[in-house]
């Protein structure tokens, strides 16, 4: 069982990160200004996967766009690097997610990519979306993201390496461990999912709010 969500996007190079920390006198860290070409400041999209049973986090830091394809690619990365080794006999994976964003209950691309993930892994993918206004119930918010925010308070997020290292160093007294990787692949926006593609998804909706609770099964089964 994993809890997933995208932490708010971060600006690279000129982001004034909230919080305070002790530094040597008269040696401030530069926050404003950046050396990136072009008028746009690069952004980081940390997508988190929190393993409730192991109290462990996996964060995929994207550099392009926060799309449904990026969300599922992050879950796929967790499964390849950690999940399949830890749960080799698992027939199903349960995902708890918010009802909006890149893993929204109405997002067609999210479901289409989950079907591809199910086909590739042979796993049944059970998804439970939180109702509107209850996103903070998602365990990842207060068991992973809150500690990442506390760990990097007051740190200028100068580059992607800084973000990855700060996230990976996040720990708690209860034994939280976090793995972090940088994802430089492109995830273009505007991808349209046709009605035919939606009909190809092998989804079984729950009797209770089937729009929020459903299982996507591999087509081979």
HUZICOR-V537620 format. One record per backbone hydrogen bond with DSSP energy under -0.5 kcal/mol. CO is the residue of the C=O (numbers start at 1). NH is the residue of the N-H. If there is no record, write none. Layout:
# HUZICOR-V537620
co | nh
CO | NH
CO | NH
This chain:
# HUZICOR-V537620
co | nh
1 | 52
1 | 53
2 | 96
3 | 50
5 | 7
5 | 48
10 | 44
14 | 16
15 | 17
15 | 157
18 | 154
24 | 27
42 | 12
44 | 10
44 | 46
45 | 47
45 | 62
46 | 7
46 | 48
47 | 60
48 | 5
49 | 51
49 | 58
50 | 3
50 | 52
51 | 55
51 | 56
55 | 177
56 | 51
57 | 179
58 | 49
59 | 61
59 | 181
60 | 47
60 | 62
61 | 183
62 | 45
65 | 67
67 | 71
68 | 72
69 | 73
70 | 74
71 | 75
72 | 76
73 | 77
74 | 78
75 | 79
76 | 80
77 | 81
78 | 82
78 | 83
79 | 84
82 | 85
82 | 86
83 | 87
87 | 90
91 | 124
93 | 95
93 | 126
94 | 2
95 | 128
96 | 4
97 | 130
99 | 105
99 | 106
100 | 103
101 | 104
104 | 107
106 | 108
107 | 111
108 | 112
109 | 113
110 | 114
111 | 115
112 | 116
113 | 117
114 | 118
115 | 119
116 | 120
117 | 121
118 | 122
124 | 93
124 | 126
125 | 216
126 | 95
127 | 214
128 | 97
131 | 134
134 | 137
135 | 138
138 | 141
138 | 142
139 | 143
140 | 144
140 | 145
141 | 146
144 | 148
145 | 149
146 | 150
147 | 151
148 | 152
150 | 153
152 | 155
154 | 156
156 | 158
157 | 13
159 | 163
160 | 164
161 | 165
162 | 166
163 | 167
164 | 168
165 | 169
167 | 170
172 | 175
176 | 172
177 | 57
179 | 59
181 | 61
182 | 184
183 | 63
192 | 194
194 | 198
195 | 199
196 | 200
198 | 201
201 | 203
202 | 217
203 | 205
204 | 215
207 | 209
209 | 212
209 | 213
212 | 129
213 | 206
214 | 127
215 | 204
215 | 217
216 | 125
218 | 221
